[in-house]
Amino acid sequence: MNVEETIIQIQERNKKVESDKAWEVSWSRRIVIAVFTYIIAEVWLLIIKEPNSWVKAVVPVAGYILSTLSLGSIRKFWIKIYDKY
């Protein structure tokens, strides 16, 4: 394998890694997970015959969205502390 092929492989890998990272932090991903979470919670609440299940299914979705919003701040704080050691 020559140097040019190696560089091309590295560039392709970097592009894939950047795409994966973009997906991990995207709102599209968060929305998809939130919708699936709501559907699963709603189905479960209907199975157990919980009244007002459509409202109660929002609770885990709200928890998920709030946790994703706070993770950026927590991550920055953790990195600041971690870099001191």
C-alpha positions in Angstrom: 0.0 0.0 0.0 1.4 3.4 -0.9 1.2 6.6 0.9 -1.5 8.1 -1.3 -3.8 5.1 -0.7 -3.2 5.3 3.0 -4.1 9.0 3.0 -7.3 8.3 1.0 -8.3 5.6 3.5 -7.6 7.9 6.5 -9.7 10.7 4.8 -12.6 8.3 4.2 -12.4 7.1 7.8 -12.3 10.6 9.1 -15.4 11.5 7.0 -17.3 8.5 8.4 -16.3 9.4 12.0 -17.4 13.0 11.4 -20.8 11.9 10.1 -21.3 9.5 13.0 -20.4 12.3 15.5 -22.8 14.7 13.7 -25.6 12.1 14.0 -24.9 11.5 17.7 -25.4 15.2 18.5 -28.1 15.9 16.0 -31.7 17.0 16.9 -32.9 14.5 14.3 -31.5 11.6 16.4 -33.0 13.1 19.6 -36.4 13.5 17.9 -36.4 9.9 16.6 -35.5 8.5 20.0 -38.1 10.7 21.7 -40.8 9.5 19.3 -39.9 5.9 19.7 -39.8 6.3 23.5 -43.3 8.0 23.5 -44.7 5.2 21.3 -43.3 2.4 23.5 -44.5 4.2 26.7 -47.9 4.8 25.3 -48.3 1.2 24.2 -47.2 0.0 27.6 -49.6 2.3 29.4 -52.4 1.2 27.2 -51.6 -2.5 27.9 -51.8 -1.9 31.6 -54.9 0.2 31.2 -53.5 3.4 32.7 -55.9 6.4 32.5 -54.6 9.4 30.6 -51.8 7.3 29.1 -51.2 9.8 26.2 -50.2 12.4 28.8 -48.3 10.1 31.1 -46.2 8.8 28.1 -44.7 12.3 27.8 -42.8 11.9 31.2 -40.0 9.6 29.9 -39.7 11.6 26.7 -39.4 14.9 28.7 -36.8 13.2 30.9 -34.8 12.1 27.8 -34.9 15.5 26.2 -33.9 17.2 29.4 -31.0 14.8 29.9 -29.7 15.4 26.4 -29.9 19.1 26.9 -27.9 19.0 30.1 -25.3 16.5 28.9 -23.3 19.1 27.0 -22.8 21.2 30.1 -22.0 18.2 32.2 -19.5 17.0 29.6 -17.7 20.4 29.5 -17.5 20.4 33.3 -16.2 16.8 33.4 -13.6 17.6 30.8 -12.5 20.6 32.8 -12.1 18.5 35.9 -10.5 15.6 34.0 -7.9 17.8 32.3 -6.6 19.0 35.7 -5.3 15.5 36.5 
